[in-house]
Amino acid sequence: MESQEQGDITAPGARFFALSESADFATRVCEQARLRLSPLEEQRFEGGEFKFRPLDSVRGRTAVVMQSLAGTEALPVGERLTRLLFLLLGLRDAGAERRVVLLPYLTFARQDRRTQMRDPVASRYVAEMLEAAGASQLVALDVHNPAALDNAFRIPVVHLSALPMLVDHFATRFGQEDLTVISPDIGGIKRVQMFREQLIARLGRTVGIAFVEKRRQQAILSGGTLVGDVVGRTVLIIDDLCATGETLVRAASACHEARAGAVHIAVTHTPVAAGIDALEASDSICSIVVTDSTGFGTAPPGTRTGSGKRTILPVAPLLGQAIRRILAGKSLSSLLERWPVLFEE
């Protein structure tokens, strides 16, 4: 007879798996989800081949698979994705009835449309691979373009967002100041509008909005005109991802030159360390708020790192609550509206 997991109250018999490169992160998520991390045998062979075998039975059960797709020098994006696909296929063949894929950071999400002839649409290719490997449902955090992702996948997609966490952070610290939220480019205006609406609901008063004009052609970035009034105001620049940091540094410089009172940056995903380094080096930026969605850091809320500008917000509580609700058939709407929230048994 199989043993019952301790603390598994949301979906009796559900299994939670993570590959070794994501195990520490997944353990923190499991603690929030009140699940245990199921044991997984991993072997690596000569020539780079590998093998995964779940050590708990998954036949007829729900299997949650979490993987960090932010590449490192030791384990690039392509290998992380391939390892995820092999694990999914193995769980499918082992009889898992439902396979929920949890991706705190979804790679290739920015390549969601063609901007010139013969451009690849990599986000759709990733969707096709995950579906072919047997994914039943995708749970992702702050994807670059939710509408494009919905169109790419044919399985249910759950879009989580760190915006309520960021609203809570800024409302607590700058709630009494004159605030303007800014998109560093036109494409991010919808995201900034959502952030602004949540911030207004939290503060009970108006908040300004603006954006910075940006043009990118053949990887060359230009533009930088600020549209909106920031004179003497505390500015919050919101984005989903920081790779090189160039876009955010340009936006911060434009606000500084327009005589903003202070400039603060908030980003969900930081897959490349050089991008954060660029933000910390900018004299126009007063503080930087990021999450640990790409797998780095185990810092509690409010921890400052690097130059002292950077604050890391852990997303394990959000991901864990989301998984609990999904497995229990509960609504996710409150997680998208306000943070923190409590799970209702």
Secondary structure, DSSP 8 states (H G I E B T S, - for coil): -----TT--SSTT-EEEE-GGGHHHHHHHHHHHT--B--EEEEE-GGG-EEEEESS--BTSEEEEE------SSS-HHHHHHHHHHHHHHHHHTTBSEEEEEESS-TTTT--S-SSTT---HHHHHHHHHHHTT--EEEEES-S-HHHHHHH-SS-EEEE-SHHHHHHHHHHHHTTS-EEEEESSGGGHHHHHHHHHHHHHHHTS--EEEEEEEEEETTEEEEEEEES--BT-EEEEEEEE-SSSHHHHHHHHHHHHTTBSEEEEEEEE---HHHHHHHHH-TT--EEEEE-TTS-----TTEEETTTTEEEE--HHHHHHHHHHHHHT---HHHHH-SS-----
